[in-house]
Amino acid sequence: SYGGMVALEVARQWLDDATAFSLRGLVLASTTPEPQTDAGRRATAQRRDTATRHSLQAELDASWPSMIDDSIDPDLAVAVRRLRDLNSAAAGLDALLNQLQAIDHRPDQRHTLAQLAANNVPVLILHGDNDKLAPVDHARRAFDTLRAHYDASSQPTIPFHFHTFPATGHLALQEREAPAADAISAWWRAASSTSS
């Protein structure tokens, strides 16, 4: 997700200058740290084309099926879509086009994950098991990167957790709001107790 890409960039900047602020943990939801693929670039080009040739709403309509799992409760789907459409309309077409361009030029952020692991920064990865935009395999590889670069001699309890939500698409935090909040709360309690 775009939010995860931004969060990883903020984390990278913290790693470059840890005196700038305190990074006590990081939650990545529906995020891939990997650079954009050729197929991904073709998909964002199609989204840009739809938005500029037709309208922002036409792009939101066209991309909606790739956002959520087909089995989501219809009433919840309506609410999540309304929230997405309102947020997108408030941000506007230029914001969407800038976001898509940034996604296309996303750097490989696996090195940032490795550095976070080496610095024992707690990380929680949340992902829908049916995410069509950022496949769950990307999240698994991100978690594997964290585990591979973790120094257990400095802290025996691994501060990384990976949580998938069944029958969930790219908007996991909205599709599974209560379970996501519970997972974040449990992770934060555990991360806070090991870092005190």
Disulfide bonds with the S-S distance in Angstrom:
none
